[in-house]
Amino acid sequence: MFSLQQLIGKDDRFFNLLEASAEQACLSVDSLMTLLKKPPQDRTLADLAQARRKGKQITEELSAALCKTFVTPLEREDIEALSTALYKIPKTVEKFSERLLISQQQIAGEYFDRQIKLLHQSTETVSQMVQTLRRKPVLQDIKTQNERLQYLEGEADELMLTLLKDLYSGKHDALRVVILRHLFELLERVIDRCRDAGNVVFHIVLKNS
């Protein structure tokens, strides 16, 4: 175990910003869940765009703080790597939503429930991992959470194969197949982004244990 607080005293701004970025990742998935529950004609990107813009703002604040701070609570490259990984989550969620809205008529009846459940679990796990950094992270606890992310990614991979098998069965219109495959791949990519963020947190704790 180690105490990051011992390195910088009471300066929590980097932890605050990283936690806020992880929260935006969670909010983006919550907004996506809300979006998918609405009738197609009522769907907009407003909430998702806000989460992505907020995430970008936080990333920029972190970069500025790194430029102005001599002593940081974590190694600079670790802060940058985690900040980038976290920002990519809401950014990819918004990209999925954009593609969804322009192809709603072609994919009517597809609800993405199983993928969204995995996304929610993944972002919540990442957020929990980031929150531990300001306290005294126990390596085994972080390892367990990171293994959960790897498990969720594996579940997403298996689900992808199942979905592709159905798409390639010949019972779907060709245009629907192309669109759904692209959307499925974007959702899988969001889970990969969560895995990447979890790996950064794990390596930070491993490095300092």
C-alpha positions as CSV (number, residue, x, y, z in Angstrom):
1,M,0.0,0.0,0.0
2,F,1.1,3.6,-0.5
3,S,-0.2,7.1,0.3
4,L,-0.3,9.5,-2.6
5,Q,-1.3,12.2,-0.1
6,Q,2.2,12.0,1.4
7,L,3.6,13.3,-1.8
8,I,1.6,16.5,-2.1
9,G,-0.1,17.2,1.2
10,K,-3.6,18.6,0.7
11,D,-3.5,19.4,-3.1
12,D,-6.4,17.2,-4.5
13,R,-7.0,19.0,-7.8
14,F,-5.6,16.3,-10.0
15,F,-7.6,13.6,-8.2
16,N,-10.7,15.9,-8.4
17,L,-10.3,16.3,-12.1
18,L,-9.6,12.7,-12.8
19,E,-12.7,11.6,-10.8
20,A,-14.8,14.2,-12.6
21,S,-13.6,12.8,-15.9
22,A,-14.6,9.3,-14.8
23,E,-18.0,10.6,-13.7
24,Q,-18.5,12.1,-17.2
25,A,-17.9,8.7,-18.6
26,C,-20.6,7.2,-16.4
27,L,-23.0,10.1,-17.2
28,S,-22.5,9.5,-21.0
29,V,-23.6,5.9,-20.6
30,D,-26.6,7.0,-18.4
31,S,-27.5,9.5,-21.1
32,L,-27.3,6.8,-23.8
33,M,-29.6,4.6,-21.8
34,T,-32.1,7.4,-21.5
35,L,-31.8,8.2,-25.2
36,L,-32.5,4.6,-26.2
37,K,-35.7,4.5,-24.1
38,K,-37.2,7.5,-26.0
39,P,-39.2,7.2,-29.2
40,P,-37.0,7.8,-32.3
41,Q,-38.6,11.2,-33.0
42,D,-37.7,12.5,-29.5
43,R,-34.1,11.5,-29.5
44,T,-31.4,14.2,-29.5
45,L,-27.7,14.3,-28.8
46,A,-27.9,17.2,-26.3
47,D,-27.0,15.3,-23.1
48,L,-24.3,13.2,-24.8
49,A,-22.7,16.2,-26.4
50,Q,-22.7,18.0,-23.0
51,A,-20.9,15.0,-21.4
52,R,-18.3,14.9,-24.1
53,R,-17.7,18.7,-24.0
54,K,-17.4,18.5,-20.2
55,G,-15.0,15.7,-20.5
56,K,-12.9,17.7,-23.0
57,Q,-12.9,20.7,-20.7
58,I,-11.7,18.5,-17.8
59,T,-8.9,17.1,-20.0
60,E,-7.8,20.6,-21.0
61,E,-7.9,21.7,-17.3
62,L,-5.7,18.7,-16.4
63,S,-3.2,19.6,-19.2
64,A,-3.1,23.2,-18.0
65,A,-2.5,22.1,-14.4
66,L,0.3,19.8,-15.5
67,C,2.0,22.8,-17.2
68,K,1.7,25.0,-14.1
69,T,2.5,22.4,-11.4
70,F,6.1,21.4,-10.4
71,V,5.2,18.5,-8.1
72,T,2.3,16.3,-9.1
73,P,0.6,13.5,-7.1
74,L,1.2,11.0,-9.9
75,E,3.8,10.8,-12.6
76,R,2.9,13.3,-15.4
77,E,2.8,10.6,-18.1
78,D,0.4,8.6,-15.9
79,I,-2.0,11.5,-15.4
80,E,-1.9,12.3,-19.1
81,A,-2.5,8.6,-20.1
82,L,-5.4,8.2,-17.7
83,S,-6.9,11.6,-18.7
84,T,-6.8,10.6,-22.4
85,A,-8.3,7.1,-21.7
86,L,-11.2,8.5,-19.7
87,Y,-12.0,11.2,-22.3
88,K,-12.2,8.6,-25.1
89,I,-15.2,6.9,-23.3
90,P,-17.8,9.7,-23.7
91,K,-16.3,10.7,-27.0
92,T,-16.9,7.2,-28.4
93,V,-20.4,7.0,-26.8
94,E,-21.3,10.2,-28.6
95,K,-20.0,8.8,-31.9
96,F,-22.2,5.8,-31.5
97,S,-25.2,8.0,-30.8
98,E,-24.6,10.1,-33.8
99,R,-24.5,7.0,-36.0
100,L,-27.6,5.7,-34.3
101,L,-29.7,8.8,-34.9
102,I,-28.9,8.9,-38.7
103,S,-29.8,5.2,-39.2
104,Q,-32.9,4.8,-36.9
105,Q,-35.2,3.8,-39.7
106,Q,-33.0,1.0,-41.0
107,I,-32.5,-0.6,-37.5
108,A,-35.9,-0.3,-36.0
109,G,-36.5,-2.8,-33.3
110,E,-32.8,-3.0,-32.2
111,Y,-32.4,-1.9,-28.5
112,F,-28.8,-2.8,-27.6
113,D,-29.9,-3.8,-24.1
114,R,-27.1,-6.4,-23.5
115,Q,-24.3,-4.1,-24.7
116,I,-25.6,-1.2,-22.6
117,K,-25.7,-3.3,-19.5
118,L,-22.0,-4.2,-20.0
119,L,-21.2,-0.6,-20.6
120,H,-22.8,0.5,-17.4
121,Q,-20.9,-2.0,-15.4
122,S,-17.7,-1.1,-17.1
123,T,-17.9,2.6,-16.5
124,E,-19.0,2.2,-12.9
125,T,-16.0,-0.1,-12.3
126,V,-13.6,2.4,-13.9
127,S,-15.0,5.3,-11.8
128,Q,-14.5,3.2,-8.6
129,M,-10.9,2.5,-9.5
130,V,-10.2,6.2,-10.2
131,Q,-11.7,7.2,-6.9
132,T,-9.3,4.9,-5.0
133,L,-6.3,6.8,-6.2
134,R,-6.7,9.6,-3.7
135,R,-6.8,7.2,-0.8
136,K,-4.5,4.3,-0.1
137,P,-5.1,1.8,-2.9
138,V,-4.6,-1.8,-2.1
139,L,-2.9,-3.5,-5.0
140,Q,-5.1,-6.7,-4.7
141,D,-8.3,-4.7,-4.7
142,I,-7.3,-2.8,-7.8
143,K,-6.2,-6.0,-9.4
144,T,-9.6,-7.5,-8.7
145,Q,-11.4,-4.6,-10.2
146,N,-9.2,-4.6,-13.3
147,E,-9.8,-8.3,-13.7
148,R,-13.6,-7.5,-13.6
149,L,-13.0,-5.1,-16.5
150,Q,-11.2,-7.8,-18.4
151,Y,-14.1,-10.2,-17.7
152,L,-16.6,-7.6,-19.0
153,E,-14.6,-7.1,-22.1
154,G,-14.6,-10.9,-22.6
155,E,-18.3,-10.9,-22.2
156,A,-18.6,-8.1,-24.8
157,D,-16.4,-10.1,-27.2
158,E,-18.6,-13.2,-26.8
159,L,-21.7,-11.1,-27.3
160,M,-20.3,-9.6,-30.4
161,L,-19.7,-13.0,-31.9
162,T,-23.3,-14.0,-31.1
163,L,-24.6,-10.9,-32.7
164,L,-22.5,-11.3,-35.8
165,K,-23.6,-14.9,-36.2
166,D,-27.2,-13.6,-36.3
167,L,-26.4,-10.8,-38.7
168,Y,-24.7,-13.2,-41.1
169,S,-27.5,-15.7,-41.0
170,G,-29.0,-14.4,-44.2
171,K,-32.3,-13.3,-42.7
172,H,-31.5,-9.6,-42.5
173,D,-31.5,-6.9,-45.1
174,A,-27.9,-6.2,-46.3
175,L,-28.1,-2.5,-45.4
176,R,-29.3,-3.4,-41.9
177,V,-26.4,-5.8,-41.5
178,V,-23.8,-3.1,-42.5
179,I,-25.3,-0.5,-40.1
180,L,-25.7,-2.8,-37.1
181,R,-22.2,-4.2,-37.4
182,H,-20.8,-0.7,-37.3
183,L,-22.9,0.2,-34.3
184,F,-22.0,-3.1,-32.5
185,E,-18.3,-2.4,-33.1
186,L,-18.6,1.1,-31.7
187,L,-20.3,-0.2,-28.5
188,E,-17.6,-2.8,-28.2
189,R,-15.0,-0.1,-28.6
190,V,-16.4,1.8,-25.6
191,I,-15.8,-1.2,-23.4
192,D,-12.3,-1.4,-24.8
193,R,-11.8,2.2,-23.7
194,C,-12.9,1.3,-20.2
195,R,-10.5,-1.5,-20.2
196,D,-7.7,0.8,-21.3
197,A,-8.5,3.3,-18.5
198,G,-8.6,0.4,-16.0
199,N,-5.2,-0.8,-17.1
200,V,-3.7,2.7,-16.6
201,V,-5.0,2.8,-13.0
202,F,-3.7,-0.7,-12.3
203,H,-0.3,0.2,-13.6
204,I,-0.2,3.3,-11.5
205,V,-0.9,1.4,-8.4
206,L,1.4,-1.4,-9.3
207,K,4.2,1.1,-10.0
208,N,3.7,2.7,-6.6
209,S,3.1,-0.4,-4.5
